[in-house]
Amino acid sequence: MTQNSSFTTHPMSTVNIAICHYPFASMSAIYGWKELFEMANSLCERLGLEVNFAPKIVDSFTAVDEHYAVIFLPPSTNPEFYSKPQAALSSWLDQHHQQGAILTSACAGAFLLAQTHAAQQKSLTTHWGLVESFKHNYPQLTLEPDAILIDHSDVISAGGMMSWLDLALALVSRFSDERVARDLGKTLVIDTAPRRQTYYQQFTPSYLHGDKRIIEVQQYISNQIRHPLPIGDLAAKVNLTIRTFQRRFVKATGITPVQYIQKVRVQHMCDRLEASNDSFEFIALNAGYEDASACRKVFVKLMGLTPSEFRRRFKRR
């Protein structure tokens, strides 16, 4: 008896990807994306997945005759470029978005993404060090700087300088299989576990706002973090009423005095957790917290990690 067997051949699914090579774009991200998707193709083949990623480096933003599933905006090294209007690039991106392309950005690429119609009414993320600049340039947009990745399905932004890796892995997983993204992470020896930008943030206060009385208070706080810092005392130190002091402080720094003091103290604790073997209780006491339990709650709220988790991840060896 002869049994007939029929085999179904599934057509290869090609994912066309545009990697924007605009002026001052990060070359490591541009070529890193290209190589990562080529590695993904090898893994897809090994796993029997009928998916082929076709990355293309694009440096001309006029033609829209090609159709892309995804367009990548890499990090940039020059704020003089990415913080200024780029009408031709924005128009090109919007036209492709209307054709179905997913628009994505990494780090400072969010500034270019923010110039598109597609990104309006959507929250974005960028590098934690670019937050104030982004808010100044795009006050109408919602920024979530703690996030590594924000996915709106058709618009995706990633935060840190190396977040182009997170972005690429997310797209690999979407168009192929989570196994491919997981194996890529292992091959590249990168962390694919959920995390936040708060893990990596450093608080570096600015003294360039021009308000001399607030600068005096900022310097005083930095030198006196071990001691109580009542808001009334800080206001009195510069001969201001509490209400006037708080208003001027927020205008100068962007945050309240209480938030500022917390950030200065938590940054001090981060530095000590990285550089010493001191107990958290000792570090908290030297940062002005008599209650280590309350201090731990503030630390977790600002950093997204417990003190012990932070130390395991970042302690200098």
Secondary structure, DSSP 8 states (H G I E B T S, - for coil): ------------EEEEEEEE--TTB-HHHHHHHHHHHHHHHHHHHHHT--EEEEEEEE---S---S--SEEEE--BS-HHHHTS--HHHHHHHHHHHHTT-EEEEETTHHHHHTTSSTTTTS-B---GGGHHHHHHH-TTS-B-TTBSEEE-SSEEEE-STTTHHHHHHHHHHHHT-HHHHHHHHHHHT---S--BGGGT--------S--HHHHHHHHHHHH-TTS---HHHHHHHTT--HHHHHHHHHHHHSS-HHHHHHHHHHHHHHHHHHH----HHHHHHHTT-S-HHHHHHHHHHHHSS-HHHHHHHH---
